Amino acid sequence: MSGLLVWAFSIFTGIAILVLAGDRLSDKIIEVAKKAGISPLVISIVLVSLSTTLPEITTSALASYQGVNGIALGNALGSIFANIALILGLASMIRPLKAGRSAYENSLVMLASLIFLILLSIDGTLSRLDGAMLLSAYGVYLLWLLRNPARGEVTWEPSGDVKAFDYALLIILGLLLVGGAEMVVFGGKNIAKALGVSDFVIGTTVVAIGTSLPEMTNALYGALRERGSISVGNIIGANIMNALVVLGIASLIRPIRTGASVLTVVLVLFAMIPMIVSLRRTGGIDRKIGAYFLFLYVLYLVLIFSGVEL
């Protein structure tokens, strides 16, 4: 019993470090980028979406390095599902979410990224080549965004006062992220062994929800302030990064077996497709869709903790 408490403490402390250090690191990255005169467009497209996904990237990368494939894969796929079914479900129950035309267009990219991931993993493994292809696909997506004339470019003058302390703080915060991820992976794999469940189950539930807290904060804030585009847009961007970047980096480090992910992928599609249809028809997500999302998430928890494997 004491062991379970220690491992649970390790997970929750690690998640807290990931969220807090990741939030501070993302702010510092953007601050340094502005000082260096990096394009605001690049910052908005790359760094802001990267900021909320840093916990997933760090955790899955470290889990892959340590050979804990279940947490590496479960964290990414579980985060995608939690982002839609749990987070958008909760946000749309608070207030129906309205999003712009770009949300629908980018949701198609989100679906395409998941389909691409499925095709690459159909042989049961995400190889290093697959990882490189996933990252390349994200690069293509960035080029498409950068060349989209609908996005207006804002300019500022670089201050040029990036100091050694700025870079030192980036390194320190990055090390904190690695330390937090180490605690999550350590606790997750030991709890999985103690409870007799797979690493994937822990990764796709506890770890995935924990590392998705930045997305949850942004989504709920957007709902409360009647800014549905913030809630929906951030989730779409984070899901694209989870499919292409998080798993791309993790499988580059070490090939990942994907056999345990079928149930999660099926339910992700069951959530993602109605979301896209709703964005196409109404330009948003209403409470009925939100209730459906929450039902799916509860169903998923019941199935996966009942030992269902597909």
Backbone hydrogen bonds, N-H to C=O, Kabsch-Sander energy under -0.5 kcal/mol:
donor,donor_aa,acceptor,acceptor_aa,energy
5,L,1,M,-1.9
6,V,2,S,-2.2
7,W,3,G,-2.6
8,A,4,L,-2.7
9,F,5,L,-2.6
10,S,6,V,-2.2
11,I,7,W,-2.2
12,F,8,A,-2.6
13,T,9,F,-2.6
14,G,10,S,-2.3
15,I,11,I,-2.6
16,A,12,F,-2.0
17,I,13,T,-2.3
18,L,14,G,-2.6
19,V,15,I,-2.7
20,L,16,A,-2.6
21,A,17,I,-2.8
22,G,18,L,-2.0
23,D,19,V,-2.1
24,R,20,L,-2.2
25,L,21,A,-2.8
26,S,22,G,-2.5
27,D,23,D,-1.8
28,K,24,R,-2.2
29,I,25,L,-2.8
30,I,26,S,-2.1
31,E,27,D,-2.2
32,V,28,K,-2.7
33,A,29,I,-2.5
34,K,30,I,-2.3
35,K,31,E,-2.2
36,A,32,V,-2.2
37,G,34,K,-1.2
38,I,33,A,-2.6
43,I,39,S,-2.2
44,S,40,P,-2.7
45,I,41,L,-2.3
46,V,42,V,-2.9
47,L,42,V,-0.9
48,V,43,I,-2.1
50,L,46,V,-2.0
51,S,47,L,-2.1
52,T,48,V,-1.1
53,T,49,S,-0.5
53,T,50,L,-0.9
54,L,50,L,-0.8
54,L,51,S,-0.8
57,I,53,T,-2.6
58,T,54,L,-2.7
59,T,55,P,-2.4
60,S,56,E,-2.6
61,A,57,I,-2.2
62,L,58,T,-2.3
63,A,59,T,-2.5
64,S,60,S,-2.4
65,Y,61,A,-2.3
66,Q,62,L,-2.1
67,G,64,S,-1.2
68,V,63,A,-2.8
69,N,67,G,-1.5
71,I,68,V,-0.6
72,A,68,V,-1.8
73,L,69,N,-2.9
74,G,70,G,-2.7
75,N,71,I,-2.4
76,A,72,A,-1.0
77,L,73,L,-2.5
78,G,74,G,-2.7
79,S,75,N,-1.6
80,I,76,A,-1.8
81,F,77,L,-2.2
82,A,78,G,-2.9
83,N,79,S,-2.7
84,I,80,I,-1.5
85,A,81,F,-2.6
86,L,81,F,-0.6
86,L,82,A,-0.9
87,I,82,A,-3.0
88,L,83,N,-1.6
89,G,84,I,-0.9
90,L,86,L,-2.4
91,A,87,I,-2.7
92,S,88,L,-2.6
93,M,89,G,-1.2
94,I,90,L,-1.5
95,R,91,A,-1.9
97,L,285,I,-2.7
99,A,283,G,-3.5
103,A,100,G,-0.9
104,Y,100,G,-0.9
105,E,101,R,-1.9
106,N,102,S,-2.8
107,S,103,A,-1.8
108,L,104,Y,-1.3
109,V,105,E,-1.1
110,M,106,N,-2.2
111,L,107,S,-2.3
112,A,108,L,-2.6
113,S,109,V,-2.6
114,L,110,M,-1.7
115,I,111,L,-2.6
116,F,112,A,-2.6
117,L,113,S,-2.0
118,I,114,L,-2.5
119,L,115,I,-2.5
120,L,116,F,-2.1
121,S,117,L,-1.7
122,I,119,L,-0.7
124,G,121,S,-2.2
126,L,256,I,-3.2
127,S,125,T,-0.8
131,G,127,S,-2.3
132,A,128,R,-2.1
133,M,129,L,-2.2
134,L,130,D,-2.4
135,L,131,G,-2.2
136,S,132,A,-2.2
137,A,133,M,-2.2
138,Y,134,L,-1.7
139,G,135,L,-1.9
140,V,136,S,-2.1
141,Y,137,A,-2.1
142,L,138,Y,-2.3
143,L,139,G,-2.1
144,W,140,V,-2.2
145,L,141,Y,-2.2
146,L,142,L,-2.8
147,R,143,L,-1.7
148,N,145,L,-1.2
151,R,148,N,-1.8
152,G,150,A,-0.8
160,G,35,K,-2.4
166,D,163,K,-0.6
167,Y,163,K,-1.4
168,A,164,A,-2.5
169,L,165,F,-2.6
170,L,166,D,-1.8
171,I,167,Y,-2.1
172,I,168,A,-2.5
173,L,169,L,-2.7
174,G,170,L,-2.2
175,L,171,I,-2.3
176,L,172,I,-2.0
177,L,173,L,-2.0
178,V,174,G,-2.0
179,G,175,L,-2.5
180,G,176,L,-2.8
181,A,177,L,-2.7
182,E,178,V,-2.4
183,M,179,G,-1.8
184,V,180,G,-2.0
185,V,181,A,-2.8
186,F,182,E,-2.4
187,G,183,M,-2.4
188,G,184,V,-2.8
189,K,185,V,-2.5
190,N,186,F,-1.5
191,I,187,G,-2.4
192,A,188,G,-2.2
193,K,189,K,-1.7
194,A,190,N,-2.4
195,L,191,I,-2.6
196,G,192,A,-0.9
197,V,192,A,-1.7
202,I,198,S,-1.5
203,G,199,D,-2.9
204,T,200,F,-2.7
205,T,201,V,-0.8
205,T,202,I,-0.6
207,V,202,I,-2.1
208,A,203,G,-1.0
209,I,205,T,-2.7
210,G,206,V,-2.2
211,T,207,V,-2.7
212,S,208,A,-0.9
213,L,210,G,-1.3
216,M,212,S,-2.2
217,T,213,L,-2.6
218,N,214,P,-2.2
219,A,215,E,-2.6
220,L,216,M,-2.8
221,Y,217,T,-2.2
222,G,218,N,-2.4
223,A,219,A,-2.1
224,L,220,L,-2.5
225,R,221,Y,-2.1
226,E,223,A,-1.3
227,R,222,G,-4.1
230,I,227,R,-1.1
231,S,227,R,-1.4
232,V,228,G,-2.9
233,G,229,S,-2.2
234,N,230,I,-2.1
235,I,231,S,-1.4
236,I,232,V,-2.4
237,G,233,G,-2.5
238,A,234,N,-2.4
239,N,235,I,-2.4
240,I,236,I,-2.1
241,M,237,G,-1.9
242,N,238,A,-2.4
243,A,239,N,-2.2
244,L,240,I,-2.4
245,V,241,M,-1.8
246,V,241,M,-2.7
247,L,242,N,-1.4
249,I,245,V,-3.0
250,A,246,V,-2.1
251,S,247,L,-2.3
252,L,248,G,-1.3
253,I,249,I,-1.8
254,R,250,A,-2.0
256,I,126,L,-2.1
258,T,124,G,-2.1
259,G,124,G,-0.6
261,S,258,T,-1.7
262,V,259,G,-0.7
265,V,261,S,-2.6
266,V,262,V,-2.6
267,L,263,L,-2.1
268,V,264,T,-2.4
269,L,265,V,-2.2
270,F,266,V,-2.0
271,A,267,L,-1.3
272,M,268,V,-3.3
273,I,269,L,-2.3
275,M,271,A,-1.6
276,I,272,M,-2.3
277,V,273,I,-2.4
278,S,274,P,-2.5
279,L,275,M,-2.3
280,R,276,I,-2.2
281,R,277,V,-2.5
282,T,278,S,-2.8
283,G,278,S,-0.8
283,G,279,L,-0.7
284,G,278,S,-0.9
285,I,97,L,-2.4
290,G,286,D,-2.1
291,A,287,R,-2.7
292,Y,288,K,-2.0
293,F,289,I,-2.4
294,L,290,G,-2.3
295,F,291,A,-2.2
296,L,292,Y,-2.3
297,Y,293,F,-2.0
298,V,294,L,-2.4
299,L,295,F,-2.7
300,Y,296,L,-2.4
301,L,297,Y,-2.3
302,V,298,V,-2.3
303,L,299,L,-2.6
304,I,300,Y,-3.0
305,F,301,L,-2.1
306,S,302,V,-0.7
306,S,303,L,-0.6
307,G,304,I,-0.8
308,V,303,L,-2.2
